[in-house]
Amino acid sequence: MKKTLVLLACILLLALGATAQDRLNFSGLPLVSTPTPLPNGYGRLSWSNFFYVDPAEWSGAGFGYKLGPDRGDVAFIGEQACIIDPILGGRNVTMPLGCYGTISSAGGPTSFQAVSAIVAAGFGPTSITVTAYNNGKYVGSSVYNLTTTPQNISFPFSWGTVTEMVIGTEGTGQNFVLFSLNVYLLGG
């Protein structure tokens, strides 16, 4: 009987301490017809080099933007968020090297656990690399191959809690579209 009560008490404590999973989408943002920087603090996270737009209203949206599961704004990396190389091969030519965006807990929760996301390539097949850090220390990275058809990607459970995820596309003109992000927000 004592063992049963102790077990029930442990289960109750775990249940009380559990954090609910948050599904962040971008429906809480005003619909915009031109790419707009994603505001820091949205979903209690910081967003660097992420933009959002209503793909039905933006003439620059590729197929991957428009095939999402929900009507409304999507977040993306690309266009303005590309890192430009000012001198390419000794010539003064600007050329995108790749596009990177960062999701972090700075100003939000103390950490988060990334679970999954619904994503697509904006215009054509691409690959993305997601690299996770915990307080500046490398945790791990994963590569995902994307098409313009939305797909669910899962982040490695082995990453545990992190404070930052850097998402980068490979090559020039590649856009990464984020329809939703499932995370556990911890602390703060």
Helices and strands as residue ranges (DSSP letters): H 2-17, E 21-25, E 36-37, G 42-44, E 46-48, E 51-53, H 63-66, E 74-77, G 79-81, E 82-85, E 95-104, E 111-121, E 126-134, E 137-146, E 151-154, G 157-159, E 164-169, E 176-186
